Amino acid sequence: MPPIDPRQLAAFLGQDIKQARAALVVTQAEALCRAVVDPLPEGAGAAVLSVAARAYANAQGLAAETVGPYSVQPPGAQAGRPPRGVPGAGRANEKTPRAAVSVGL
């Protein structure tokens, strides 16, 4: 059983979500966390939820976007750092599972 489900992701984001997309994002977030720590420790749902929320909220992995004179940076994005590989798999997400393990979650 996954540590979180799409309903928890919706509650965390505070918005309605597309169930199929959310299920995929949660599955991928869990896989990313398992790539760092397997098996996932008890309480790892917080780390999976954090990774899933970042990926769902910024699916294209944008650090910033400029159109004409306007520029926008998504919340949590780091300007100057291009996304690597999978949306939501940036440096912050690399640290999340390790931090959960180091505090015994």
Secondary structure, 3 states (H helix, E strand, C coil): CCCCCHHHHHHHHCCCCCHHHHHHHHHHHHHHHHHHCCCCCCCCHHHHHHHHHHHHHCCCCCCCEEECCEEECCCCCCCCCCCCCCCCCCHHHHHHHHHHHHCCC
